[in-house]
Amino acid sequence: GLAYTWVFNNNPLSVQEDSRRFVSQETGNLYIAKVEPSDVGNYTCVVTNAEAEQSVRGPPTPLTLRSDGVMGEYEPKIEVRFPETTYAAKGSSVQLECFALGK
């Protein structure tokens, strides 16, 4: 088990109660809906291996706002990364991730 978290401007980014941000525990990707000026800064991914009790930080990735206000147009799409078959023991929990992307 790997766990993915993100750091924003050297502070842990709490996404549990944030309806605009989501961290995929499948890919580690950070998704932000409706970017706001307060989102501008440096984002760093932290990958933790609980069994080895080790964490690794990636390089910071800067997020900036475009000054021209132009955003590329693209068709809406549903991005799904489900395995062909998902197995679960009775009474256990399963997490499935589905994202709607588009403008």
Secondary structure, DSSP 8 states (H G I E B T S, - for coil): -EEEEEEETTEE---TT-SSEEE-TTT--EEESS--GGG-EEEEEEEEETTTTEEEE---EEE---SS--------EEEE---S-----TT------EEEE--
